[in-house]
Each structure stands twice: as structure tokens, then as C-alpha cells.
Amino acid sequence: MSKPTVLLIGDLVHTNKEWESLSSKYRLKEFREGTREEFLSKLKSDFSDVVGLYRSNTSTSATGPFDQELVSQLPKPLKFICHNGAGYDNIDVEAVNDRQISVSSTPVAVDNATADVGIFLMLGALRQAHIPYTALHEGKWRGGAPLGHDPKDKVLGVLGMGGIGRALAHRARAFGCKIIYHNRSRLSPELEGDAKYVSFDELLAQSDILSLNLSLSPKTKHIISAPQLAKCKKGVVIVNTARGGLINEAELVEALESGQVGAVGLDVFEEEPKIHPGLVKNDRAFLMPHMGTWTVETQRDMELLVLKNLETGMDSGKLITRIAEQKGLPWAKDDTSKL
């Protein structure tokens, strides 16, 4: 019996040996670099027998997004798309569901590193750290930096209390923050702890610091725009480590310039790598270039989780970390135990 075929799209940095070891069970094919046109062509020839594939957010630069056009041309045997990234907005979920193709992502592996950056951005925004940091490098010592704010006794509102949101809340408690959150559904008491579940409008009205920790989808795009910002406390601090498209960036800039938003800590932007010039020039914007998972340990853990999903899918038909939009669908088998 011939081995089933799996495909690697894009590069691996930390787990090339683990990938190569899969050759004992599967026929390995690769598309580490190239163009979308080349990839679409190979789908009809070299890759026509692929059953499972590994892709990532960075591999989008080679293939383009897995949109309706591309998904419609994926080989008929394909059953599993194992994605490297907590966010997967460059995959057309409706299109893959129509094809009954199972998709996994990499929650769990990204939780701690992303939450660490969230706290870093929160503190940087509260202290308005951009001002003295820039001044110091210009030989101006503090540069006239205003007094910042302590996190102690501040209400941290978490929009999206998944793994990253809970990891952020855990860290924020150590700084004396009070935690409230809003989710599609309330957490179990074990996961909720002392965090208070509130409505979306209550989250906006009560938060001193608002952290965005949810995935980007057509339903959540621009979930924070002018109407929502107007409902927030004057001087609210906004932190976003999830996806830039959750916020209407132009309207955020207006709120920041008016003082309705006191400061922002952002790791993600609407049109990366382009950043709204109003954010770049604002001293109350503490910015990072999408580095939430940018550590050796986390990048390796993410790659390993994708390979584990691929292997588990190929061997059992199940995935370890299936995307939320597929859970409960009749054709999607129950996931294996979480890591």
C-alpha cells in the first residue's frame, strides 16, 4: 500500500528534523517558496494526491490567502489543513467547510508569549513609555514625559476570554487589576475564577483598560469603532494583540487625538505592515510590529503543534486543536484531548 501524501507550504525554522521523520509514514512534498500561480498549477499536477497540508500565516506570501478561489482548486483527496497561527483569517472558513476539510490552528502554544506582550503593551501604554524611551535615545533624558498610571485597582476588560485572554488576566491580577470579560458565552466557574462576566456594553462602560483577545472574522471586523469608543470611559487604554482588523484604525486615531482614548498599546494593525500615520506620530501610542509570538520557544511549540495536528489527523481522522467554527459539525469528528 502506498503512503498517503502530506504537503508542507512555506518554511520551517525549528522542526525540519521532525518534519523529515514523518517520511516513515507519509510521502512528503514541499512548496517552501514560489508564487500563487505556481502553487495553483501544482495543485493540478504534483500536489493532486495531497491528503493533509501544513501552512502558516507567513506562507500566505507564497500562495496568497486560502480564499474561495484557492480552496475550490484544492485536490479532492485533501482532508486536513493544519495551520500555524492562532489567527486564521486568511483561510475562508465557509469555503473549507463546504468542502468538509478539517482545519486546525495553534491556540495553547501561543497563549503565554502573547499574554506577555499584552502586559508589556498595557504597562507601556499606562506609563506612556514611548515618550521617555524616544527622548532617551535622542539625548533628552525624560523628554517632558507626563506622569503615567499604575495598573493597581484598574478594571481590565478582556474581550475574548479564550486561552490568551485568560493568560493575560492571570498576569494582570499580579499587578492588582480587577478583571471583567465578555465572551460569546460565559466561562465555567473553574475557568472564570474571580473574573466577572458582563455584557459587551458593560465591558465598554466599565473598563479602564480594554484588551482585545478574539479572532478576526466577518462578524468581529471593526467590532471596536467610533460608536463603541464613545461608550468607553474617557481616557480608556486600548490594548490589541489579536488582529488589527478588530479596530477601525482611522476612528481609533480620532478618539486618541480627542482624548477619548488615553493611550494605546498595539501589536497588530489593519493593513500590516502599513500603520496609520496618526498612530505612528502620536506619543500616546505604544507600538510593536506584530511580535506577540516572536520567541524561539513559542515558534518551536507552534511548529510542533501543527505537525502533531497533521499526524493525528492523518492517523486518526481527528485534530487536537480544531478551529471553533468546525466544532459540532456533523462531519467533523470530535477532537482529541487538548494538549
N, C-alpha and C positions, 0 to 999 in steps of 0.2 A: 504494500500500500504506500502511495506517495505521501510525502509530508505536506501538511497544509501550509499555505504561504502567508507570511506576515510582512508588512512594509514599514520601513522607517522613513518618515518625511522630516527633513531638517537634520540638524546636527545633534550629537550627544557630546557632552563635555566630561561627565563624571562616571558614566556607566557603559562605556564601549565594551568592556570585557563581559559584563552581564548580558548585553545585547548579543554579543557573539556566541555566548554559551547557549543561547536559545536554538542555535543551529542543530543541536542534537535532537530537537523535536519538530522544528519548523524549517521550512525553506525561507531564507531571509533575503529580502530585496530592499534596496535603498534608493531614496531620492533626496540626497542631502542638500543639493543646490540645483538651481535651474530656473525656468520661467513657468508661468501658468500655462502657456501654450504647450510647452514641452510636457508638462505634467498631464494635461488633458489628453494629449496624444498617447502617452504611455499607458493611460488608463484603458485604452482600447487595445493595447498590444502587450507590452511587458508586464503590466500590472492587472491583467484581466482575471487572474486567478486568486487575487488577494482576498483573504478572509478577515484579517484583522490588521489594523494600522495604528502606528504611533505618530501623533502630530503635536504641535505646540503653538503657542501664540507667536513665537518668533518664526516658525516655519511658514507663517502666512506671507512673509516677504517673498517666498519662492512660489507658492501655489496660489496666492490670493486667498480670500476667505472661502470657507466651505459654505457657499451660498447655494441658492436653488439651482443655478446653472451647473455648478460643480457636482453637487450631490446627485443630480439627475444622471450624471455620467459615471458615477462610481460603479465598479464592477458588481454584477449581480450576486456573486458569492459573498460579498462583504457583509459581515455581521457586527463588527466591533470597531469603533473609533475611540481610541484611548488617548485622551488629550492631556497635555502637560500645561497646567494653569488652573488656578481656582476659578477664574472667569473664562467663559467660553462664548462670548457674544459674537465671535467671528465664525460660529457654526450656526447654520439655520436649523434650529431645533425642530420646527414644524416640518421641514423638508426631510430630515433624517427620521423623524417619527413616521412620516408617510411611507418611508422605505423600511420601517421596522429595523433600523440599525441602532444597536445599543451604543451609548456614549458614556464615558467616564471622564471625570476631571480630577483635580488633586486638592480637595479640601484636606483637612487634618495636617498634611505635610507643610502647608503654608501658614498655619494659624499663628504660631509663636513669632516667627520673624515679622509677619505683617503687623501683629499687635504691638511688637516692639517699636516699629516705625510709627504706628499710630500714637503711641505715648510720646515718642520723640517729637512728632509734629504738634501734639497737643501742648506740650511744655514749651516748645519753641514759639507757638502762636500766643500762648498766655504771657510769655515773657517778652514778646515782640523781639525775638532774638536776632532777626535779620538786621536790625539797625546797629546794635553794637558789634555784631560779627563783621559786617561790612566796614564799619568805621575803623575797627581794629586793623584790618588789612590795608586801610588807607592811611594809617598812622595817626588816627584821630581819637584814640582811646575809646570812650563810650559813645561819642558821636551825638551827644544830646539825647540819648535813649530815654523814653518815658519810663515811669515805674510800671512794672509788669503786674501780673496777678498770680496768686497761689492757686493750686488745684484743690487745696483742702476746703471741704464743705461746698464745693461747686457741684451742681447737678449735671452729670454726664448722661446725655440721652443717646442711646445706641439704636440706630435704625438698621435693623437686621441683626438679630441675636443668634447667629449661627456660630460656627467654631471660632472664627476670627473675632466676632463681636463679644463672645464670652471670654476669650483670652484677653481682649482689651479691657473688659470690665474687671477681670481678675487683677490685672496690673493697676488699674485706676483706683481700685479700693485701697491699695497700699499707699496712695497719695492722698487719701481721705475724701475721695469723690463719693457722692451718692449716686446710685445707678438707677435709671429708669430706661425702659426699652419698648420698642414697638416691633412686632413681627406679624407675619400673616396669621399666625396662631400662637397662642400662649405656650410657653415652655412648661415642661413638667416641673414640679417643685424641686426635684433634685438638681436640674439644670438651672433653674431660675435663681435659687439661693435667696439673697436679700434684695435682688433687683425687683423693681416694681413695674408691672405690665400696665401700659397706658395706651390710649388711642393715639393715632397719628397727630391729630390736632393738639392733644395734651402734651405729646412729646415736644412739638414745636414750641408751645407756650411755656413749658417748664424748664427747658434745658438751658443751662449756662454754656455748655459745650455740646455741640451736636456732631456725632460721629457717624459717617455713612459706611455701612458694612454689609451691603446687599449686592446681589448680582445685577448686571445691566440687562434689560430685556425691553421689548416694546412697551410693556406696562410700567417699567420703572424709569424709562428715559425722562430726564428733566423732572424727576419727582421733587427736586428742590429748585424752584423757580421763584419769580417775584412774589406771587401770592403766598407761598409758603414762608419765604423770608420775612414777609411783612407780619406774619403771625408769631415770629420768634421774638424773644426778649431783645430789646435794643442793646447792641454790643455783644451779641452771641458770638461764640467762637465756632467756626465750622472746620471739621477735620474730615478728609476724604482719602482713604487708602484703597478704595474699591475700584470704581470706574469713573472717569471724568464725565461721561455722558449722563450720569445721575443728576448733575447740576447744570442748569443753564448758565454757562460761564459768563456771558455778557451781563446777565441780570445779577449774578453774584458780584461782579465788578462794580456795578451801580450801587448795590447795597453796601459794599465795602467802602466805597468813596463817600457815601452819605452818612456812614457811621452806624447804620442799622446792624451791619455785621462788624464786630470789633476787630477781628483778626481771622485769618485762615491758615490752616496747615494742610497742604495738599501734596500728594504724591502722584496724582493722576489728573489727566486733563482731557478735554473734549476731543481735541484734534492732535493728539500726540504725534510727533514731538513738538508741534506748534503749540505755543501757550499764548493766551490772550495778553496783549501788551499791557493792559490795565492791571494784571496781576504781577507781571514782571517788574513794573515800576513802583508798585505800592509797597511801602516799608512795612506794612502790617500783614504782608503775605509771606509766610514761611514755606518755601517750596523745595521739593525734591523731584528728580526726574525718574519717577516710577521705579523705585528701588526697594519696594516692600519685601520682596523675597530674595534680595540680592546678597546672599551669603553662600559660602561654599557648602555648608551643611544642609541648608534648605534646598538649594538647587539639586544636590545629590539625592536628597529624600524625595523630591518631586519626580526626578527621573526614575528612581527605583519604584515609586508607586505606579507610574504609568506602565512600566514593564510588568509589575505584578498584576495590574488590571488586565493587560494584554494576555499574559499567561493564564490567568484564571478564566478569562473569557474563552480563550481557545480550548482549554481543557474541560471546563465545566458548563460553559454557556452562561455563566454568571459574572457579575462585576463586583468589585469591592466597593467602589465609590461611584455608583451610577448617578447621573445628573438628576436633579429634583424633578424636572419636567417629565421624566420617564417612570418614576416610581408609581406603582399601582396600575400601570397599563397592562392589559391582559396578555400581550405578547412579551412583556419584559419580565424575565424570571426574577424571583426575589434575590436581593443582593446577599453576598456572603457577609460574615461578621465584619464589622468595621475594624480598622487597624487599632 
